[in-house]
Amino acid sequence: MLMQRMILMVFLTLLYTMGFAQAAPAERNATAREIQGDWQLLPLPSALEPKFLALDPWPAECQWYSYAPSGQLKSIDKTPGPCETTSAAELEHIVTAVPAVVTWHYVMSPDHQKGFLIVTRTDVNRYMEFWEPHIVAVPFTKDGVDFAQGDLILYLANVQAHHVVWIRHLRRLN
């Protein structure tokens, strides 16, 4: 029951969240299949981040994520940059050594036709992150940042405060 209430709160919170592209539908809700795969974090200027968090919760300049179809989520990071060019095959090899303690689960609301992903950890009691995933359908530029077709934009929701608190811009690895 608690999970259902939190899901409802996330949907109500994010129902009114506007994406980066305000004039045209340049981004749309991502599907679970579109999220699966290997990604590299691209930097966002502070002008594009919501102003709710005083500090970056994930300050590593270089970050890579692997969303497995099984629901495992593995990530690696490196501070400081520069960030090396990494292929999906290289990332898959690297993350085999990462402990399997993080999972992701995609949930679709039939009422709102919006999906989101829930990230949980087995090593932290009651840990949950709620992200609304968007895929870039039409390339666009905002505040000097190029968003390419197929990029993944994740909006982290604070369900208690009812707002987006962080944004990730990810590009798929080849």
Sequence and secondary structure as in RCSB ss.txt:
>XXXX:A:sequence
MLMQRMILMVFLTLLYTMGFAQAAPAERNATAREIQGDWQLLPLPSALEPKFLALDPWPAECQWYSYAPSGQLKS
IDKTPGPCETTSAAELEHIVTAVPAVVTWHYVMSPDHQKGFLIVTRTDVNRYMEFWEPHIVAVPFTKDGVDFAQG
DLILYLANVQAHHVVWIRHLRRLN
>XXXX:A:secstr
 HHHHHHHHHHHHHTT   S  SS  EEE  HHHH EEEEEE   GGGS SS SS SS  SEEEEEE TTSBEEE
EEESS       HHHHHHHGGGS S EEEEEEEETTTTEEEEEEEESSSTT EEEEEEEEESS EEETTEEE TT
 EEEEEEETTTTEEEEEEEEEE  
